[in-house]
Amino acid sequence: MSFSDVQPIKDGQNLLSIMRENCKKARIASHIELKEDAIDSFLLNVLPADPSPSELGSWLASGFKLPLAYPSLHAEVNVLCHLCMLNSLSGYRTAFHKALGQGAHKTIVQIVMSLYIADPAGDSSRPLSAETLVCLTPMILLDLLGLPTHEEKKHESSPAVVMGVRRRDEIYEALETLCIAANDTGKRLMEMKCPDLGVFVERTIKESARLGKTDEERASLAANTLITALPVFNDAYNLPLKNGETIPVHIHKRALLLLSWLHSAFLSGDQGKANFEKLPLPDPAVLPAFVDNVIPSLLVHFGIIDLRNAKQKGLQEWNATLSNKQSQPVESDSVQAGTTLTREEAYLIRACSVDACHAIMLRGRQLGKEKNRLWLEGITEALIDGFLWTQAKRPDLTIVPRMVEKKTFMY
């Protein structure tokens, strides 16, 4: 298990524009196509014709609202930061459904709420502290999830004897992966004299607002500070091209998602203006998509990303799996794992998805003018991402096999 070896961009460069540019280059170099007719069909037939402001807001707010009471704005910021930072383990979706009857996201929600209510670090005055992250172990998380920490096995030489041994299954592997990320983040926060993740994020947002002149500059600065200081956010990979060359693809799903979630949580409604004085967040309209395993799966499912000519065999096989699934009867209670991809393949399809969401946005704004659909003229990549993520919860789309990558805490 290791963190990314891609170095953060240099000061003065725009991370967001580099993301979009390199993701497109990687897609083209791998012979992966975006289908214009499928993009048009998605915009005109899948997206609602005239969504209400509350509906648009719900797309951006998907996944972070928790039934918790907070004593302060900082306490809520801190919980959201941890929910986003720990928002991973999508490759273990099937295992979580089998063990808990819920997917990876709901499992992370359960963990964060449990950590907030019953802090294993024992510091009730500051739940979800840096110390909380440092002390986490797979055994603690298994206990919080109500899962057994041991399993019974027959003794090899004496079958009549049953022994209790620590579990070492997929669930344990997933939680161990999460603890590596949490422990490292907690240690780094303590080294920076930050009592919790929320303090560091608040400082980062305020400093980026001071230095950046535009929303895009501020978002780029904030995201780059996060991925530089905390490797758990450095979601990037050097993809090989021809002649031994490589190109760094920056995805940074959770760093970008965090900025969007915080904006939706605090800068909307009656308190938005007052909260902006405390938390001057950039507008999420400037952000690229927040790509996990759901967004690529649905973009391939809708035919927007065409993998048939991809150089990577794993992506071709996954494309065939999705095509076959569409012709089979719907079983709404069935959750099946998709094709397991290598790290290279997973980063490539996620890069293609960043590029696809950008292309959908550009075409949507054009069609908005041509078809007199006013809301499409202002469509953003964040809205496209939010819509796809929300739609993935529909029974007929829940069964779409999701791409699988194990032993990663990036998504």
Residue pairs with C-beta under 8 A, 6 or more apart in sequence:
1 177
1 180
1 407
3 184
3 231
3 232
3 234
4 231
4 234
4 235
4 236
4 237
5 238
6 234
6 236
6 237
6 238
6 248
6 250
8 224
8 227
8 228
8 234
9 15
9 18
9 224
9 250
13 220
14 216
14 217
14 220
15 220
15 223
15 224
15 250
15 252
16 216
16 219
16 220
16 223
16 286
16 287
16 288
17 216
18 250
19 249
19 250
19 251
19 252
19 288
19 354
20 288
20 354
20 355
20 358
22 247
22 248
22 249
22 250
22 351
23 249
23 250
23 251
23 288
23 351
23 352
23 354
23 355
24 355
24 358
25 247
26 239
26 241
26 247
26 249
26 348
26 351
26 352
27 34
27 348
27 351
27 352
27 355
29 241
29 242
29 247
30 310
30 311
30 312
30 348
30 352
31 309
31 310
31 311
32 305
32 306
32 307
32 309
32 310
32 315
32 348
32 349
32 352
33 305
33 306
33 309
34 304
34 305
34 306
34 352
34 355
34 356
34 359
35 303
35 304
35 305
35 306
36 363
38 302
38 303
38 304
39 304
39 359
39 360
39 363
40 363
40 367
41 302
41 303
42 302
42 304
42 360
43 360
43 363
43 364
43 367
43 376
44 367
44 371
46 302
46 391
47 364
47 376
47 387
48 55
49 373
50 373
50 375
51 375
56 375
56 383
57 264
57 268
58 386
58 390
59 383
59 386
59 387
59 389
59 390
60 260
60 263
60 264
60 284
60 382
60 383
60 386
61 261
61 264
61 265
61 386
62 386
62 389
62 390
63 87
63 105
63 261
63 389
64 80
64 83
64 84
64 261
64 264
64 265
65 265
66 79
66 83
66 109
66 112
66 113
68 76
68 79
68 113
68 116
68 117
70 76
70 79
73 266
73 275
73 278
73 279
74 198
74 199
74 202
75 198
76 265
76 266
77 198
77 201
77 202
77 262
77 266
77 279
78 128
78 196
78 197
78 198
78 199
79 112
79 116
79 128
79 198
80 258
80 261
80 262
80 265
81 197
81 198
81 201
81 258
82 112
82 115
82 128
82 197
83 108
83 109
83 112
83 261
84 254
84 257
84 258
84 261
85 181
85 182
85 185
85 197
85 230
85 232
85 233
85 254
85 258
86 108
86 111
86 112
86 178
86 181
86 182
87 105
87 108
87 254
87 257
87 411
88 104
88 108
88 177
88 178
88 181
88 254
88 408
88 409
88 410
88 411
89 96
89 104
89 107
89 108
89 174
89 177
89 178
89 409
90 104
90 292
90 293
90 294
90 402
90 404
90 405
90 411
91 174
91 293
91 340
91 404
91 405
91 406
91 407
91 408
92 104
92 170
92 171
92 173
92 174
92 406
93 103
93 104
93 293
93 335
93 337
93 402
93 404
94 335
94 336
94 337
95 169
95 170
95 171
95 174
96 102
96 103
96 104
96 107
96 171
96 174
97 103
97 335
99 147
99 171
100 106
100 107
100 110
100 145
100 147
102 110
103 335
107 145
110 144
110 145
111 141
111 144
111 145
111 178
112 128
114 144
114 145
115 127
115 128
115 132
115 144
116 127
116 128
117 127
118 144
119 127
119 128
119 129
119 132
120 132
120 135
120 136
120 140
120 144
121 129
121 131
121 132
121 134
121 135
123 129
123 131
123 132
126 195
126 196
128 196
128 197
128 198
129 195
129 196
130 186
130 187
130 189
130 190
130 194
130 195
130 196
130 197
131 186
131 190
132 186
133 182
133 183
133 185
133 186
133 189
133 197
134 182
134 183
134 186
134 187
134 190
135 186
136 178
136 179
136 182
136 183
136 186
137 179
138 172
138 175
138 176
138 179
139 149
139 166
141 175
141 178
141 179
142 148
142 149
142 167
142 171
142 172
142 175
143 149
147 171
148 167
149 166
149 167
150 164
150 165
150 166
150 167
151 164
151 165
151 166
151 167
151 169
152 162
152 163
152 164
152 165
153 162
153 163
153 165
154 160
154 161
154 162
154 163
155 161
155 162
155 163
166 172
173 406
173 407
177 407
177 408
177 409
178 409
180 409
181 232
181 409
182 232
184 231
184 232
185 197
185 230
185 232
188 229
188 230
188 231
189 195
189 196
189 197
189 200
189 230
192 200
192 229
194 200
194 203
200 229
200 230
201 226
201 258
201 262
202 279
204 222
204 225
204 226
204 229
205 222
205 259
205 262
205 279
205 280
205 281
206 279
206 280
207 221
207 225
208 217
208 218
208 219
208 221
208 222
208 225
208 282
209 218
209 280
209 281
209 282
211 217
211 218
211 221
212 218
212 219
212 220
212 221
212 282
214 286
215 282
215 283
215 285
215 286
216 282
216 286
218 280
218 282
219 256
219 259
219 282
219 284
219 286
219 287
222 255
222 259
222 282
223 233
223 252
223 255
223 256
223 259
226 233
226 255
226 258
227 233
227 234
227 235
227 236
227 252
227 255
228 234
232 254
232 409
233 252
233 254
233 255
234 252
235 250
235 251
235 252
235 253
235 254
235 255
235 410
235 411
236 248
236 249
236 250
236 251
236 252
237 248
237 249
237 251
237 343
237 344
237 347
238 246
238 247
238 248
238 249
239 246
239 247
239 248
239 249
239 344
239 347
239 348
239 351
240 246
240 344
241 247
249 347
249 348
249 350
249 351
251 291
251 347
251 350
251 351
251 354
251 410
251 411
253 290
253 291
253 292
253 350
253 410
253 411
254 290
254 410
254 411
256 287
256 288
256 290
257 290
259 281
259 282
259 284
259 287
260 284
260 287
260 290
260 382
262 279
262 281
263 281
263 282
263 283
263 284
264 284
266 272
266 275
266 279
266 281
267 275
267 276
267 279
267 281
284 380
284 382
285 378
285 380
285 382
287 380
287 381
287 382
288 354
288 357
288 358
288 381
289 295
289 353
289 354
289 357
289 358
289 381
289 382
289 384
289 385
290 382
290 385
291 350
291 353
291 354
291 357
291 385
291 411
292 350
292 411
293 402
293 403
293 404
293 405
293 411
294 388
294 389
294 392
294 402
295 350
295 353
295 357
295 385
295 388
295 389
296 305
296 349
296 350
296 352
296 353
296 403
297 322
297 338
297 392
297 400
297 401
297 402
297 403
298 388
298 391
298 392
298 397
298 400
299 305
299 352
299 353
299 356
299 357
299 388
300 307
300 318
300 319
300 322
300 349
301 322
301 326
301 397
301 400
304 356
304 360
305 349
305 352
305 353
305 356
306 319
307 315
307 316
307 318
307 319
307 349
308 316
308 319
310 316
310 319
310 348
312 342
312 344
312 345
312 348
314 339
314 340
314 341
314 342
314 345
315 341
315 345
315 348
315 349
317 339
318 338
318 339
318 341
318 349
318 401
318 403
321 338
321 339
321 401
322 338
322 400
322 401
325 399
325 400
325 401
330 395
330 396
330 399
331 399
332 395
332 396
332 398
332 399
334 399
335 398
335 399
336 399
336 401
337 401
337 402
337 404
338 401
338 402
338 403
338 404
339 401
339 403
339 404
340 404
340 405
340 406
341 349
341 403
341 404
341 405
342 405
343 405
343 408
346 403
346 405
346 408
349 403
350 411
357 381
357 384
357 385
358 381
360 379
360 381
360 384
361 379
361 380
361 381
361 384
364 376
364 379
364 384
365 376
365 377
365 378
365 379
367 373
367 376
368 374
368 375
368 376
368 377
368 378
368 379
369 377
391 397
392 398
392 400
